[in-house]
Amino acid sequence: MPLKPPRFYWLTRVDNYLAGNKAQILLMDAAGNPLFTIRRKRLSLADSWVVYEGESGVNPRFSARKQMNLLKSKCLARIVEGSWSGMGMCTYEIEGCYGKRCCAVYDEKRRIVAEIKRKEATGGMSFGMDVFRLVVQPQIDTTVAMALLVLLDQMFGSSTP
C-alpha cells in the first residue's frame, strides 16, 4: 500500500511578477501550482485585502482588514470568510506584534490555531527578523496559515508603503 503524502505543504514561492507591485501576490506550492491570489483593495476606507483560491479572482475565499489601533487593542487584523460585504462573522483574529514576529491567530472560538514566533538560536546566536517559525495547529489548513502570514507581511512588513 502506498504511503499517503503529508498533510502540509512546503510553500516556497510568493510572487508578485511586477517589481514593486504589492497590489497582487500569488502564493504557490513547491511545484509552482497557485494556492491563493492575494489582492489589496484600493479605494476603501480601511486597509483591506481579498484572498482568492488559485488564480481565479472570483468568489473570495476570505477577506482581511488591518485593524486601526484607536483603542489600544491587541488585534492586528480581522479575517472573514468570503467578502466584507457579506458581513460574515469574524473567522480569524490576529493579535500580537508582527514587528517582533510574535503573533497568534485565533479562530471564532478564541482558540490559538497558528503562531508566529521568532526563531531562537542555541549558543547565544541571534537570527534576523526574517527568520521565524510558523506553528500551525490541526484546526487550520497550513496553506491558509501561510496566506495569513503573507497578509500580515503586506500589512506590517518593512517595505509597506
CNS distance restraints for C-alpha pairs under 8 A (distance, minus, plus):
assign (resid   8 and name CA) (resid 142 and name CA) 5.98 0.50 0.50
assign (resid   8 and name CA) (resid 143 and name CA) 7.79 0.50 0.50
assign (resid   9 and name CA) (resid  29 and name CA) 6.69 0.50 0.50
assign (resid   9 and name CA) (resid  30 and name CA) 7.63 0.50 0.50
assign (resid   9 and name CA) (resid 142 and name CA) 7.01 0.50 0.50
assign (resid   9 and name CA) (resid 143 and name CA) 7.05 0.50 0.50
assign (resid  10 and name CA) (resid  29 and name CA) 6.56 0.50 0.50
assign (resid  10 and name CA) (resid  30 and name CA) 6.09 0.50 0.50
assign (resid  11 and name CA) (resid  27 and name CA) 7.82 0.50 0.50
assign (resid  11 and name CA) (resid  28 and name CA) 6.38 0.50 0.50
assign (resid  11 and name CA) (resid  29 and name CA) 4.67 0.50 0.50
assign (resid  11 and name CA) (resid  30 and name CA) 5.43 0.50 0.50
assign (resid  11 and name CA) (resid 143 and name CA) 7.98 0.50 0.50
assign (resid  11 and name CA) (resid 146 and name CA) 7.97 0.50 0.50
assign (resid  12 and name CA) (resid  28 and name CA) 7.03 0.50 0.50
assign (resid  12 and name CA) (resid  29 and name CA) 6.18 0.50 0.50
assign (resid  12 and name CA) (resid  30 and name CA) 5.22 0.50 0.50
assign (resid  13 and name CA) (resid  27 and name CA) 6.27 0.50 0.50
assign (resid  13 and name CA) (resid  28 and name CA) 5.39 0.50 0.50
assign (resid  13 and name CA) (resid  29 and name CA) 6.67 0.50 0.50
assign (resid  13 and name CA) (resid  30 and name CA) 6.91 0.50 0.50
assign (resid  13 and name CA) (resid  32 and name CA) 7.33 0.50 0.50
assign (resid  14 and name CA) (resid  25 and name CA) 6.76 0.50 0.50
assign (resid  14 and name CA) (resid  26 and name CA) 5.74 0.50 0.50
assign (resid  14 and name CA) (resid  27 and name CA) 4.75 0.50 0.50
assign (resid  14 and name CA) (resid  28 and name CA) 6.28 0.50 0.50
assign (resid  15 and name CA) (resid  25 and name CA) 5.69 0.50 0.50
assign (resid  15 and name CA) (resid  26 and name CA) 5.19 0.50 0.50
assign (resid  15 and name CA) (resid  27 and name CA) 6.64 0.50 0.50
assign (resid  15 and name CA) (resid  28 and name CA) 7.98 0.50 0.50
assign (resid  16 and name CA) (resid  21 and name CA) 6.55 0.50 0.50
assign (resid  16 and name CA) (resid  22 and name CA) 6.95 0.50 0.50
assign (resid  16 and name CA) (resid  24 and name CA) 5.99 0.50 0.50
assign (resid  16 and name CA) (resid  25 and name CA) 4.49 0.50 0.50
assign (resid  16 and name CA) (resid  26 and name CA) 6.02 0.50 0.50
assign (resid  17 and name CA) (resid  21 and name CA) 7.86 0.50 0.50
assign (resid  22 and name CA) (resid  40 and name CA) 7.45 0.50 0.50
assign (resid  22 and name CA) (resid 154 and name CA) 7.59 0.50 0.50
assign (resid  23 and name CA) (resid  39 and name CA) 5.47 0.50 0.50
assign (resid  23 and name CA) (resid  40 and name CA) 4.94 0.50 0.50
assign (resid  23 and name CA) (resid  41 and name CA) 7.63 0.50 0.50
assign (resid  24 and name CA) (resid  37 and name CA) 6.89 0.50 0.50
assign (resid  24 and name CA) (resid  38 and name CA) 5.52 0.50 0.50
assign (resid  24 and name CA) (resid  39 and name CA) 4.40 0.50 0.50
assign (resid  24 and name CA) (resid  40 and name CA) 6.42 0.50 0.50
assign (resid  25 and name CA) (resid  37 and name CA) 5.75 0.50 0.50
assign (resid  25 and name CA) (resid  38 and name CA) 5.06 0.50 0.50
assign (resid  25 and name CA) (resid  39 and name CA) 6.51 0.50 0.50
assign (resid  26 and name CA) (resid  34 and name CA) 6.65 0.50 0.50
assign (resid  26 and name CA) (resid  35 and name CA) 7.54 0.50 0.50
assign (resid  26 and name CA) (resid  36 and name CA) 5.96 0.50 0.50
assign (resid  26 and name CA) (resid  37 and name CA) 4.62 0.50 0.50
assign (resid  26 and name CA) (resid  38 and name CA) 6.32 0.50 0.50
assign (resid  26 and name CA) (resid  55 and name CA) 7.58 0.50 0.50
assign (resid  27 and name CA) (resid  34 and name CA) 6.01 0.50 0.50
assign (resid  27 and name CA) (resid  35 and name CA) 5.58 0.50 0.50
assign (resid  27 and name CA) (resid  36 and name CA) 5.17 0.50 0.50
assign (resid  27 and name CA) (resid  37 and name CA) 6.29 0.50 0.50
assign (resid  27 and name CA) (resid  38 and name CA) 7.74 0.50 0.50
assign (resid  27 and name CA) (resid 147 and name CA) 7.23 0.50 0.50
assign (resid  28 and name CA) (resid  32 and name CA) 5.32 0.50 0.50
assign (resid  28 and name CA) (resid  33 and name CA) 5.29 0.50 0.50
assign (resid  28 and name CA) (resid  34 and name CA) 4.37 0.50 0.50
assign (resid  28 and name CA) (resid  35 and name CA) 5.13 0.50 0.50
assign (resid  28 and name CA) (resid  36 and name CA) 7.07 0.50 0.50
assign (resid  29 and name CA) (resid  33 and name CA) 5.50 0.50 0.50
assign (resid  29 and name CA) (resid  34 and name CA) 6.62 0.50 0.50
assign (resid  29 and name CA) (resid  35 and name CA) 6.62 0.50 0.50
assign (resid  34 and name CA) (resid  54 and name CA) 4.81 0.50 0.50
assign (resid  34 and name CA) (resid  55 and name CA) 6.35 0.50 0.50
assign (resid  35 and name CA) (resid  53 and name CA) 6.05 0.50 0.50
assign (resid  35 and name CA) (resid  54 and name CA) 4.54 0.50 0.50
assign (resid  35 and name CA) (resid  55 and name CA) 7.64 0.50 0.50
assign (resid  35 and name CA) (resid 143 and name CA) 7.47 0.50 0.50
assign (resid  36 and name CA) (resid  51 and name CA) 6.42 0.50 0.50
assign (resid  36 and name CA) (resid  52 and name CA) 5.48 0.50 0.50
assign (resid  36 and name CA) (resid  53 and name CA) 4.72 0.50 0.50
assign (resid  36 and name CA) (resid  54 and name CA) 4.53 0.50 0.50
assign (resid  36 and name CA) (resid  55 and name CA) 6.59 0.50 0.50
assign (resid  36 and name CA) (resid 147 and name CA) 7.29 0.50 0.50
assign (resid  37 and name CA) (resid  51 and name CA) 5.66 0.50 0.50
assign (resid  37 and name CA) (resid  52 and name CA) 5.13 0.50 0.50
assign (resid  37 and name CA) (resid  53 and name CA) 6.48 0.50 0.50
assign (resid  37 and name CA) (resid  54 and name CA) 5.96 0.50 0.50
assign (resid  37 and name CA) (resid  55 and name CA) 5.60 0.50 0.50
assign (resid  37 and name CA) (resid  56 and name CA) 7.79 0.50 0.50
assign (resid  37 and name CA) (resid  57 and name CA) 7.23 0.50 0.50
assign (resid  38 and name CA) (resid  49 and name CA) 6.77 0.50 0.50
assign (resid  38 and name CA) (resid  50 and name CA) 5.86 0.50 0.50
assign (resid  38 and name CA) (resid  51 and name CA) 4.54 0.50 0.50
assign (resid  38 and name CA) (resid  52 and name CA) 6.51 0.50 0.50
assign (resid  38 and name CA) (resid 151 and name CA) 7.73 0.50 0.50
assign (resid  39 and name CA) (resid  49 and name CA) 5.48 0.50 0.50
assign (resid  39 and name CA) (resid  50 and name CA) 5.30 0.50 0.50
assign (resid  39 and name CA) (resid  51 and name CA) 6.40 0.50 0.50
assign (resid  40 and name CA) (resid  47 and name CA) 7.91 0.50 0.50
assign (resid  40 and name CA) (resid  48 and name CA) 6.12 0.50 0.50
assign (resid  40 and name CA) (resid  49 and name CA) 4.29 0.50 0.50
assign (resid  40 and name CA) (resid  50 and name CA) 6.43 0.50 0.50
assign (resid  41 and name CA) (resid  47 and name CA) 7.34 0.50 0.50
assign (resid  41 and name CA) (resid  48 and name CA) 5.57 0.50 0.50
assign (resid  41 and name CA) (resid  49 and name CA) 5.37 0.50 0.50
assign (resid  41 and name CA) (resid  50 and name CA) 6.99 0.50 0.50
assign (resid  42 and name CA) (resid  48 and name CA) 7.99 0.50 0.50
assign (resid  44 and name CA) (resid  48 and name CA) 7.37 0.50 0.50
assign (resid  46 and name CA) (resid  65 and name CA) 6.84 0.50 0.50
assign (resid  46 and name CA) (resid  66 and name CA) 7.09 0.50 0.50
assign (resid  47 and name CA) (resid  65 and name CA) 5.81 0.50 0.50
assign (resid  47 and name CA) (resid  66 and name CA) 5.46 0.50 0.50
assign (resid  47 and name CA) (resid 155 and name CA) 7.99 0.50 0.50
assign (resid  48 and name CA) (resid  63 and name CA) 7.30 0.50 0.50
assign (resid  48 and name CA) (resid  64 and name CA) 5.54 0.50 0.50
assign (resid  48 and name CA) (resid  65 and name CA) 4.31 0.50 0.50
assign (resid  48 and name CA) (resid  66 and name CA) 6.20 0.50 0.50
assign (resid  49 and name CA) (resid  63 and name CA) 5.75 0.50 0.50
assign (resid  49 and name CA) (resid  64 and name CA) 5.16 0.50 0.50
assign (resid  49 and name CA) (resid  65 and name CA) 6.45 0.50 0.50
assign (resid  49 and name CA) (resid 151 and name CA) 7.74 0.50 0.50
assign (resid  50 and name CA) (resid  60 and name CA) 6.37 0.50 0.50
assign (resid  50 and name CA) (resid  61 and name CA) 7.84 0.50 0.50
assign (resid  50 and name CA) (resid  62 and name CA) 6.20 0.50 0.50
assign (resid  50 and name CA) (resid  63 and name CA) 4.41 0.50 0.50
assign (resid  50 and name CA) (resid  64 and name CA) 6.35 0.50 0.50
assign (resid  50 and name CA) (resid  83 and name CA) 7.30 0.50 0.50
assign (resid  51 and name CA) (resid  60 and name CA) 5.69 0.50 0.50
assign (resid  51 and name CA) (resid  61 and name CA) 5.73 0.50 0.50
assign (resid  51 and name CA) (resid  62 and name CA) 5.41 0.50 0.50
assign (resid  51 and name CA) (resid  63 and name CA) 5.96 0.50 0.50
assign (resid  52 and name CA) (resid  56 and name CA) 6.61 0.50 0.50
assign (resid  52 and name CA) (resid  57 and name CA) 5.69 0.50 0.50
assign (resid  52 and name CA) (resid  58 and name CA) 6.78 0.50 0.50
assign (resid  52 and name CA) (resid  59 and name CA) 6.86 0.50 0.50
assign (resid  52 and name CA) (resid  60 and name CA) 4.64 0.50 0.50
assign (resid  52 and name CA) (resid  61 and name CA) 5.11 0.50 0.50
assign (resid  52 and name CA) (resid  62 and name CA) 7.13 0.50 0.50
assign (resid  53 and name CA) (resid  57 and name CA) 7.63 0.50 0.50
assign (resid  53 and name CA) (resid  60 and name CA) 7.23 0.50 0.50
assign (resid  53 and name CA) (resid  61 and name CA) 6.19 0.50 0.50
assign (resid  59 and name CA) (resid  82 and name CA) 7.02 0.50 0.50
assign (resid  60 and name CA) (resid  81 and name CA) 7.90 0.50 0.50
assign (resid  60 and name CA) (resid  82 and name CA) 4.98 0.50 0.50
assign (resid  60 and name CA) (resid  83 and name CA) 6.23 0.50 0.50
assign (resid  61 and name CA) (resid  81 and name CA) 6.06 0.50 0.50
assign (resid  61 and name CA) (resid  82 and name CA) 5.02 0.50 0.50
assign (resid  61 and name CA) (resid  83 and name CA) 7.83 0.50 0.50
assign (resid  62 and name CA) (resid  79 and name CA) 6.69 0.50 0.50
assign (resid  62 and name CA) (resid  80 and name CA) 5.48 0.50 0.50
assign (resid  62 and name CA) (resid  81 and name CA) 4.23 0.50 0.50
assign (resid  62 and name CA) (resid  82 and name CA) 4.29 0.50 0.50
assign (resid  62 and name CA) (resid  83 and name CA) 6.04 0.50 0.50
assign (resid  63 and name CA) (resid  79 and name CA) 5.59 0.50 0.50
assign (resid  63 and name CA) (resid  80 and name CA) 5.45 0.50 0.50
assign (resid  63 and name CA) (resid  81 and name CA) 6.48 0.50 0.50
assign (resid  63 and name CA) (resid  82 and name CA) 6.09 0.50 0.50
assign (resid  63 and name CA) (resid  83 and name CA) 5.28 0.50 0.50
assign (resid  63 and name CA) (resid  84 and name CA) 6.39 0.50 0.50
assign (resid  64 and name CA) (resid  77 and name CA) 6.72 0.50 0.50
assign (resid  64 and name CA) (resid  78 and name CA) 5.65 0.50 0.50
assign (resid  64 and name CA) (resid  79 and name CA) 4.34 0.50 0.50
assign (resid  64 and name CA) (resid  80 and name CA) 6.55 0.50 0.50
assign (resid  64 and name CA) (resid 151 and name CA) 7.91 0.50 0.50
assign (resid  65 and name CA) (resid  77 and name CA) 5.50 0.50 0.50
assign (resid  65 and name CA) (resid  78 and name CA) 5.45 0.50 0.50
assign (resid  65 and name CA) (resid  79 and name CA) 6.57 0.50 0.50
assign (resid  66 and name CA) (resid  76 and name CA) 6.13 0.50 0.50
assign (resid  66 and name CA) (resid  77 and name CA) 4.54 0.50 0.50
assign (resid  66 and name CA) (resid  78 and name CA) 6.80 0.50 0.50
assign (resid  66 and name CA) (resid 155 and name CA) 6.66 0.50 0.50
assign (resid  67 and name CA) (resid  75 and name CA) 6.43 0.50 0.50
assign (resid  67 and name CA) (resid  76 and name CA) 5.21 0.50 0.50
assign (resid  67 and name CA) (resid  77 and name CA) 4.90 0.50 0.50
assign (resid  67 and name CA) (resid  78 and name CA) 6.82 0.50 0.50
assign (resid  68 and name CA) (resid  76 and name CA) 7.84 0.50 0.50
assign (resid  69 and name CA) (resid  73 and name CA) 5.82 0.50 0.50
assign (resid  69 and name CA) (resid  74 and name CA) 7.96 0.50 0.50
assign (resid  69 and name CA) (resid  75 and name CA) 7.73 0.50 0.50
assign (resid  69 and name CA) (resid  76 and name CA) 7.84 0.50 0.50
assign (resid  74 and name CA) (resid  95 and name CA) 5.28 0.50 0.50
assign (resid  74 and name CA) (resid  96 and name CA) 5.95 0.50 0.50
assign (resid  75 and name CA) (resid  93 and name CA) 6.79 0.50 0.50
assign (resid  75 and name CA) (resid  94 and name CA) 5.76 0.50 0.50
assign (resid  75 and name CA) (resid  95 and name CA) 4.37 0.50 0.50
assign (resid  75 and name CA) (resid  96 and name CA) 6.86 0.50 0.50
assign (resid  76 and name CA) (resid  93 and name CA) 7.64 0.50 0.50
assign (resid  76 and name CA) (resid  94 and name CA) 5.49 0.50 0.50
assign (resid  76 and name CA) (resid  95 and name CA) 5.28 0.50 0.50
assign (resid  76 and name CA) (resid  96 and name CA) 6.83 0.50 0.50
assign (resid  76 and name CA) (resid  97 and name CA) 7.69 0.50 0.50
assign (resid  77 and name CA) (resid  93 and name CA) 5.91 0.50 0.50
assign (resid  77 and name CA) (resid  94 and name CA) 5.26 0.50 0.50
assign (resid  77 and name CA) (resid  95 and name CA) 7.29 0.50 0.50
assign (resid  77 and name CA) (resid 152 and name CA) 7.94 0.50 0.50
assign (resid  78 and name CA) (resid  90 and name CA) 6.46 0.50 0.50
assign (resid  78 and name CA) (resid  91 and name CA) 7.72 0.50 0.50
assign (resid  78 and name CA) (resid  92 and name CA) 6.01 0.50 0.50
assign (resid  78 and name CA) (resid  93 and name CA) 4.66 0.50 0.50
assign (resid  78 and name CA) (resid  94 and name CA) 6.49 0.50 0.50
assign (resid  79 and name CA) (resid  90 and name CA) 5.78 0.50 0.50
assign (resid  79 and name CA) (resid  91 and name CA) 5.64 0.50 0.50
assign (resid  79 and name CA) (resid  92 and name CA) 5.01 0.50 0.50
assign (resid  79 and name CA) (resid  93 and name CA) 6.21 0.50 0.50
assign (resid  80 and name CA) (resid  84 and name CA) 6.89 0.50 0.50
assign (resid  80 and name CA) (resid  88 and name CA) 6.05 0.50 0.50
assign (resid  80 and name CA) (resid  89 and name CA) 6.18 0.50 0.50
assign (resid  80 and name CA) (resid  90 and name CA) 4.73 0.50 0.50
assign (resid  80 and name CA) (resid  91 and name CA) 4.82 0.50 0.50
assign (resid  80 and name CA) (resid  92 and name CA) 6.74 0.50 0.50
assign (resid  81 and name CA) (resid  88 and name CA) 6.57 0.50 0.50
assign (resid  81 and name CA) (resid  89 and name CA) 7.69 0.50 0.50
assign (resid  81 and name CA) (resid  90 and name CA) 7.56 0.50 0.50
assign (resid  81 and name CA) (resid  91 and name CA) 6.25 0.50 0.50
assign (resid  82 and name CA) (resid  86 and name CA) 7.17 0.50 0.50
assign (resid  82 and name CA) (resid  88 and name CA) 7.61 0.50 0.50
assign (resid  83 and name CA) (resid  87 and name CA) 7.46 0.50 0.50
assign (resid  83 and name CA) (resid  88 and name CA) 7.66 0.50 0.50
assign (resid  84 and name CA) (resid  88 and name CA) 6.79 0.50 0.50
assign (resid  90 and name CA) (resid 108 and name CA) 6.46 0.50 0.50
assign (resid  91 and name CA) (resid 107 and name CA) 5.82 0.50 0.50
assign (resid  91 and name CA) (resid 108 and name CA) 5.25 0.50 0.50
assign (resid  92 and name CA) (resid 105 and name CA) 6.46 0.50 0.50
assign (resid  92 and name CA) (resid 106 and name CA) 5.43 0.50 0.50
assign (resid  92 and name CA) (resid 107 and name CA) 4.62 0.50 0.50
assign (resid  92 and name CA) (resid 108 and name CA) 6.10 0.50 0.50
assign (resid  93 and name CA) (resid 105 and name CA) 5.79 0.50 0.50
assign (resid  93 and name CA) (resid 106 and name CA) 5.20 0.50 0.50
assign (resid  93 and name CA) (resid 107 and name CA) 6.61 0.50 0.50
assign (resid  93 and name CA) (resid 108 and name CA) 7.89 0.50 0.50
assign (resid  94 and name CA) (resid 103 and name CA) 6.76 0.50 0.50
assign (resid  94 and name CA) (resid 104 and name CA) 5.68 0.50 0.50
assign (resid  94 and name CA) (resid 105 and name CA) 4.51 0.50 0.50
assign (resid  94 and name CA) (resid 106 and name CA) 6.21 0.50 0.50
assign (resid  95 and name CA) (resid 103 and name CA) 5.58 0.50 0.50
assign (resid  95 and name CA) (resid 104 and name CA) 5.45 0.50 0.50
assign (resid  95 and name CA) (resid 105 and name CA) 6.62 0.50 0.50
assign (resid  95 and name CA) (resid 106 and name CA) 7.94 0.50 0.50
assign (resid  96 and name CA) (resid 102 and name CA) 5.79 0.50 0.50
assign (resid  96 and name CA) (resid 103 and name CA) 4.30 0.50 0.50
assign (resid  96 and name CA) (resid 104 and name CA) 6.33 0.50 0.50
assign (resid  97 and name CA) (resid 101 and name CA) 6.26 0.50 0.50
assign (resid  97 and name CA) (resid 102 and name CA) 5.37 0.50 0.50
assign (resid  97 and name CA) (resid 103 and name CA) 5.75 0.50 0.50
assign (resid  98 and name CA) (resid 102 and name CA) 5.91 0.50 0.50
assign (resid  98 and name CA) (resid 103 and name CA) 6.13 0.50 0.50
assign (resid  98 and name CA) (resid 152 and name CA) 7.17 0.50 0.50
assign (resid  98 and name CA) (resid 153 and name CA) 7.88 0.50 0.50
assign (resid  98 and name CA) (resid 156 and name CA) 6.66 0.50 0.50
assign (resid  98 and name CA) (resid 157 and name CA) 7.89 0.50 0.50
assign (resid  99 and name CA) (resid 156 and name CA) 7.20 0.50 0.50
assign (resid  99 and name CA) (resid 157 and name CA) 7.47 0.50 0.50
assign (resid 100 and name CA) (resid 118 and name CA) 7.42 0.50 0.50
assign (resid 100 and name CA) (resid 129 and name CA) 7.41 0.50 0.50
assign (resid 101 and name CA) (resid 116 and name CA) 5.88 0.50 0.50
assign (resid 101 and name CA) (resid 117 and name CA) 5.44 0.50 0.50
assign (resid 101 and name CA) (resid 118 and name CA) 5.50 0.50 0.50
assign (resid 101 and name CA) (resid 129 and name CA) 7.19 0.50 0.50
assign (resid 101 and name CA) (resid 132 and name CA) 6.94 0.50 0.50
assign (resid 102 and name CA) (resid 115 and name CA) 7.44 0.50 0.50
assign (resid 102 and name CA) (resid 116 and name CA) 5.44 0.50 0.50
assign (resid 102 and name CA) (resid 117 and name CA) 4.94 0.50 0.50
assign (resid 102 and name CA) (resid 118 and name CA) 6.68 0.50 0.50
assign (resid 103 and name CA) (resid 115 and name CA) 5.64 0.50 0.50
assign (resid 103 and name CA) (resid 116 and name CA) 5.05 0.50 0.50
assign (resid 103 and name CA) (resid 117 and name CA) 6.88 0.50 0.50
assign (resid 104 and name CA) (resid 112 and name CA) 6.31 0.50 0.50
assign (resid 104 and name CA) (resid 113 and name CA) 7.65 0.50 0.50
assign (resid 104 and name CA) (resid 114 and name CA) 5.93 0.50 0.50
assign (resid 104 and name CA) (resid 115 and name CA) 4.45 0.50 0.50
assign (resid 104 and name CA) (resid 116 and name CA) 6.43 0.50 0.50
assign (resid 105 and name CA) (resid 112 and name CA) 5.62 0.50 0.50
assign (resid 105 and name CA) (resid 113 and name CA) 5.71 0.50 0.50
assign (resid 105 and name CA) (resid 114 and name CA) 5.05 0.50 0.50
assign (resid 105 and name CA) (resid 115 and name CA) 6.09 0.50 0.50
assign (resid 106 and name CA) (resid 110 and name CA) 5.09 0.50 0.50
assign (resid 106 and name CA) (resid 111 and name CA) 5.21 0.50 0.50
assign (resid 106 and name CA) (resid 112 and name CA) 4.54 0.50 0.50
assign (resid 106 and name CA) (resid 113 and name CA) 5.75 0.50 0.50
assign (resid 106 and name CA) (resid 114 and name CA) 7.35 0.50 0.50
assign (resid 107 and name CA) (resid 111 and name CA) 5.52 0.50 0.50
assign (resid 107 and name CA) (resid 112 and name CA) 6.64 0.50 0.50
assign (resid 107 and name CA) (resid 113 and name CA) 6.48 0.50 0.50
assign (resid 112 and name CA) (resid 137 and name CA) 7.78 0.50 0.50
assign (resid 113 and name CA) (resid 136 and name CA) 6.11 0.50 0.50
assign (resid 113 and name CA) (resid 137 and name CA) 4.96 0.50 0.50
assign (resid 113 and name CA) (resid 138 and name CA) 7.38 0.50 0.50
assign (resid 113 and name CA) (resid 139 and name CA) 5.99 0.50 0.50
assign (resid 113 and name CA) (resid 140 and name CA) 6.04 0.50 0.50
assign (resid 114 and name CA) (resid 134 and name CA) 6.97 0.50 0.50
assign (resid 114 and name CA) (resid 135 and name CA) 5.43 0.50 0.50
assign (resid 114 and name CA) (resid 136 and name CA) 4.40 0.50 0.50
assign (resid 114 and name CA) (resid 137 and name CA) 5.85 0.50 0.50
assign (resid 114 and name CA) (resid 140 and name CA) 7.58 0.50 0.50
assign (resid 114 and name CA) (resid 145 and name CA) 6.70 0.50 0.50
assign (resid 115 and name CA) (resid 133 and name CA) 7.89 0.50 0.50
assign (resid 115 and name CA) (resid 134 and name CA) 5.74 0.50 0.50
assign (resid 115 and name CA) (resid 135 and name CA) 5.08 0.50 0.50
assign (resid 115 and name CA) (resid 136 and name CA) 6.64 0.50 0.50
assign (resid 116 and name CA) (resid 132 and name CA) 6.89 0.50 0.50
assign (resid 116 and name CA) (resid 133 and name CA) 5.69 0.50 0.50
assign (resid 116 and name CA) (resid 134 and name CA) 4.75 0.50 0.50
assign (resid 116 and name CA) (resid 135 and name CA) 6.43 0.50 0.50
assign (resid 117 and name CA) (resid 132 and name CA) 5.60 0.50 0.50
assign (resid 117 and name CA) (resid 133 and name CA) 5.18 0.50 0.50
assign (resid 117 and name CA) (resid 134 and name CA) 6.60 0.50 0.50
assign (resid 117 and name CA) (resid 135 and name CA) 7.79 0.50 0.50
assign (resid 118 and name CA) (resid 129 and name CA) 7.31 0.50 0.50
assign (resid 118 and name CA) (resid 131 and name CA) 6.69 0.50 0.50
assign (resid 118 and name CA) (resid 132 and name CA) 4.31 0.50 0.50
assign (resid 118 and name CA) (resid 133 and name CA) 6.14 0.50 0.50
assign (resid 119 and name CA) (resid 127 and name CA) 6.89 0.50 0.50
assign (resid 119 and name CA) (resid 131 and name CA) 6.08 0.50 0.50
assign (resid 119 and name CA) (resid 132 and name CA) 4.54 0.50 0.50
assign (resid 119 and name CA) (resid 133 and name CA) 5.83 0.50 0.50
assign (resid 120 and name CA) (resid 125 and name CA) 7.99 0.50 0.50
assign (resid 120 and name CA) (resid 126 and name CA) 6.86 0.50 0.50
assign (resid 120 and name CA) (resid 127 and name CA) 7.09 0.50 0.50
assign (resid 121 and name CA) (resid 125 and name CA) 5.35 0.50 0.50
assign (resid 121 and name CA) (resid 126 and name CA) 5.92 0.50 0.50
assign (resid 121 and name CA) (resid 127 and name CA) 6.85 0.50 0.50
assign (resid 127 and name CA) (resid 131 and name CA) 6.06 0.50 0.50
assign (resid 134 and name CA) (resid 146 and name CA) 7.97 0.50 0.50
assign (resid 136 and name CA) (resid 140 and name CA) 7.02 0.50 0.50
assign (resid 136 and name CA) (resid 141 and name CA) 7.99 0.50 0.50
assign (resid 136 and name CA) (resid 142 and name CA) 6.46 0.50 0.50
assign (resid 136 and name CA) (resid 145 and name CA) 6.98 0.50 0.50
assign (resid 140 and name CA) (resid 144 and name CA) 6.97 0.50 0.50
assign (resid 140 and name CA) (resid 145 and name CA) 6.82 0.50 0.50
assign (resid 141 and name CA) (resid 145 and name CA) 6.38 0.50 0.50
assign (resid 142 and name CA) (resid 146 and name CA) 6.19 0.50 0.50
assign (resid 143 and name CA) (resid 147 and name CA) 6.20 0.50 0.50
assign (resid 144 and name CA) (resid 148 and name CA) 6.22 0.50 0.50
assign (resid 145 and name CA) (resid 149 and name CA) 6.34 0.50 0.50
assign (resid 146 and name CA) (resid 150 and name CA) 6.33 0.50 0.50
assign (resid 147 and name CA) (resid 151 and name CA) 6.18 0.50 0.50
assign (resid 148 and name CA) (resid 152 and name CA) 6.23 0.50 0.50
assign (resid 149 and name CA) (resid 153 and name CA) 6.32 0.50 0.50
assign (resid 150 and name CA) (resid 154 and name CA) 6.26 0.50 0.50
assign (resid 151 and name CA) (resid 155 and name CA) 6.21 0.50 0.50
assign (resid 152 and name CA) (resid 156 and name CA) 5.84 0.50 0.50
assign (resid 152 and name CA) (resid 157 and name CA) 7.16 0.50 0.50
assign (resid 153 and name CA) (resid 157 and name CA) 4.36 0.50 0.50
assign (resid 154 and name CA) (resid 160 and name CA) 6.29 0.50 0.50
assign (resid 155 and name CA) (resid 160 and name CA) 6.61 0.50 0.50
assign (resid 156 and name CA) (resid 160 and name CA) 6.24 0.50 0.50
